[in-house]
Amino acid sequence: LISLGALPLLLSKDFKTPQPRFSWPRLKRADDADKARSYIAFGVMQLTNETFWPLFIFLALRSVLDVGLVFTLTSLLIIVALIWFGRRVDARPRQSLIAGVWLHAPSWIARIFFLSPLGFFLSNTYGQLSYQLMDTAFEKVVYSEAKASHDVANYFLFRQIFIGIGRFLVCGLVFLTGSLELAFVFTGI
């Protein structure tokens, strides 16, 4: 099967794409300091949401089935909500981004206080709904600006460098303090 899957590649015509040129001055001109701070914040939030939050739920509940149930039910609700979010974001991306940020930030501090399976479900559902609104709008704005930029490769490289810095900051905070709760407060701020 693997050999058959590669057969279309052997029969297709090869072509070269131009390699983007990387240089520090071009990278610095790809975007500005305000965007760099927003990418750092996005990296902090992304790692906390995708790694530390599920770990926190598991450590609190001590049951893989309960964690799976919380995330499965939340995911079903998110799928339905994304259809509505997509239409709203297409109409007003910047307003949706601002609304998502203001709705999502307090959810990180509130999550610390919901320590039952039902509490985790409710806080996770609210947090994921507000996160998806913010993330969908953020990605729409980022890709629109990248499309308008003259150097798309350096634009995304600039973005990924600062997202990585944000991830490094929150990992360092958790490593130095040993507190997932402090990471949630840091993410909320």
C-alpha positions as CSV (number, residue, x, y, z in Angstrom):
1,L,0.0,0.0,0.0
2,I,2.8,2.4,0.8
3,S,4.4,1.8,-2.6
4,L,1.0,2.3,-4.4
5,G,0.5,5.6,-2.4
6,A,3.8,6.9,-3.7
7,L,3.1,6.0,-7.4
8,P,1.2,9.3,-8.2
9,L,4.3,11.2,-6.9
10,L,6.5,9.3,-9.3
11,L,4.2,10.1,-12.2
12,S,3.8,13.8,-11.5
13,K,6.0,16.6,-12.9
14,D,8.6,18.1,-10.5
15,F,8.7,21.8,-10.1
16,K,10.7,24.1,-7.8
17,T,9.3,26.8,-5.6
18,P,11.4,29.8,-4.9
19,Q,13.2,29.6,-1.5
20,P,12.4,32.5,0.8
21,R,15.4,34.5,1.8
22,F,16.0,34.7,5.6
23,S,17.8,37.6,7.2
24,W,17.4,39.3,10.5
25,P,16.7,42.7,9.0
26,R,14.0,41.3,6.8
27,L,12.5,39.4,9.7
28,K,12.4,42.6,11.9
29,R,10.6,44.4,9.1
30,A,8.0,41.6,8.8
31,D,5.8,43.0,11.6
32,D,5.9,45.4,14.5
33,A,6.4,45.2,18.3
34,D,2.7,45.3,19.1
35,K,2.1,42.2,17.1
36,A,5.1,40.6,18.7
37,R,3.5,41.0,22.1
38,S,0.2,39.6,20.8
39,Y,2.0,36.6,19.4
40,I,3.8,36.0,22.8
41,A,0.4,36.2,24.5
42,F,-1.0,33.8,22.0
43,G,1.8,31.3,22.6
44,V,1.3,31.5,26.4
45,M,-2.4,30.9,26.0
46,Q,-2.1,28.2,23.4
47,L,0.3,26.1,25.5
48,T,-1.6,26.6,28.7
49,N,-4.9,25.6,27.0
50,E,-3.6,22.6,25.1
51,T,-1.2,21.2,27.7
52,F,-1.5,22.5,31.3
53,W,-5.3,22.6,31.4
54,P,-5.9,19.0,30.5
55,L,-3.0,18.0,32.9
56,F,-4.7,20.1,35.7
57,I,-8.0,18.3,35.1
58,F,-6.4,14.9,35.2
59,L,-4.5,15.7,38.4
60,A,-7.6,16.9,40.1
61,L,-10.0,14.2,38.9
62,R,-7.5,11.3,38.8
63,S,-9.6,9.5,36.2
64,V,-8.9,9.3,32.5
65,L,-12.5,8.5,31.8
66,D,-13.7,11.7,33.5
67,V,-11.2,13.8,31.6
68,G,-12.3,12.1,28.3
69,L,-16.0,12.7,29.1
70,V,-15.3,16.4,29.9
71,F,-13.4,17.0,26.7
72,T,-15.8,14.9,24.5
73,L,-18.9,16.8,25.6
74,T,-17.1,20.1,25.3
75,S,-15.9,19.2,21.8
76,L,-19.4,18.4,20.6
77,L,-20.6,21.8,21.7
78,I,-17.6,23.5,20.1
79,I,-18.3,21.9,16.8
80,V,-21.8,23.4,16.7
81,A,-20.5,26.8,18.0
82,L,-17.7,27.0,15.3
83,I,-20.3,27.2,12.6
84,W,-21.9,30.3,14.2
85,F,-18.4,31.8,15.1
86,G,-17.2,31.4,11.5
87,R,-20.1,33.5,10.2
88,R,-19.7,36.1,12.8
89,V,-15.9,36.3,12.3
90,D,-16.2,36.6,8.6
91,A,-18.5,39.6,9.0
92,R,-16.5,41.4,11.8
93,P,-13.1,39.8,12.5
94,R,-11.6,42.6,14.7
95,Q,-14.7,43.1,16.8
96,S,-15.0,39.3,17.3
97,L,-11.3,39.2,18.4
98,I,-11.8,41.9,21.0
99,A,-15.0,40.2,22.3
100,G,-13.2,36.8,22.4
101,V,-10.2,38.3,24.4
102,W,-12.5,40.0,27.0
103,L,-14.6,36.9,27.4
104,H,-11.7,34.5,27.5
105,A,-9.2,36.2,29.9
106,P,-11.3,35.8,33.1
107,S,-12.0,32.2,32.4
108,W,-8.4,31.3,33.3
109,I,-8.6,32.6,36.8
110,A,-12.2,31.2,37.3
111,R,-11.0,27.7,36.3
112,I,-9.0,27.3,39.5
113,F,-12.2,27.3,41.5
114,F,-14.2,24.7,39.6
115,L,-12.8,21.4,40.9
116,S,-15.7,18.9,40.4
117,P,-16.4,17.0,37.2
118,L,-19.4,19.3,36.6
119,G,-17.4,22.4,37.4
120,F,-14.6,21.3,35.0
121,F,-17.2,20.6,32.3
122,L,-18.8,24.1,32.8
123,S,-15.5,26.0,33.0
124,N,-14.0,24.0,30.1
125,T,-17.0,24.6,27.9
126,Y,-17.0,28.4,28.6
127,G,-13.3,28.6,28.2
128,Q,-13.3,26.7,25.0
129,L,-16.2,28.6,23.5
130,S,-14.5,32.0,24.3
131,Y,-11.1,30.6,23.1
132,Q,-12.6,29.4,19.8
133,L,-14.2,32.8,19.2
134,M,-10.9,34.5,19.9
135,D,-8.7,32.0,18.0
136,T,-10.9,32.0,14.9
137,A,-10.9,35.8,14.7
138,F,-7.2,36.0,15.5
139,E,-6.3,33.5,12.7
140,K,-8.6,35.4,10.3
141,V,-6.8,38.7,11.1
142,V,-3.3,37.1,10.9
143,Y,-3.9,35.4,7.6
144,S,-5.5,38.5,6.1
145,E,-2.5,40.6,7.1
146,A,-0.1,37.9,5.9
147,K,-1.8,37.9,2.5
148,A,-1.4,41.7,2.3
149,S,2.3,41.6,3.3
150,H,5.0,41.5,0.8
151,D,7.0,38.9,2.5
152,V,4.7,36.1,3.7
153,A,7.4,33.7,4.7
154,N,9.1,36.2,7.0
155,Y,5.8,37.3,8.3
156,F,5.0,33.7,9.5
157,L,8.5,33.1,10.7
158,F,8.3,36.3,12.8
159,R,4.9,35.1,14.2
160,Q,6.2,31.6,15.1
161,I,9.4,33.0,16.8
162,F,7.3,35.1,19.2
163,I,4.7,32.3,19.7
164,G,7.7,30.1,20.7
165,I,8.9,32.8,23.2
166,G,5.4,32.9,24.8
167,R,5.4,29.1,25.1
168,F,8.9,29.2,26.6
169,L,7.8,31.9,29.2
170,V,4.9,29.9,30.5
171,C,6.9,26.6,30.6
172,G,9.6,28.4,32.5
173,L,7.1,29.8,35.0
174,V,5.6,26.3,35.6
175,F,9.1,24.8,35.9
176,L,10.3,27.4,38.3
177,T,7.2,27.6,40.5
178,G,5.7,24.1,40.0
179,S,2.3,25.7,40.0
180,L,-0.2,25.1,37.2
181,E,-2.6,27.5,38.9
182,L,0.0,30.3,38.6
183,A,0.2,29.5,34.9
184,F,-3.6,30.0,34.6
185,V,-3.4,33.4,36.4
186,F,-0.5,34.4,34.2
187,T,-2.4,33.4,31.1
188,G,-5.5,35.3,32.2
189,I,-3.5,38.5,32.7
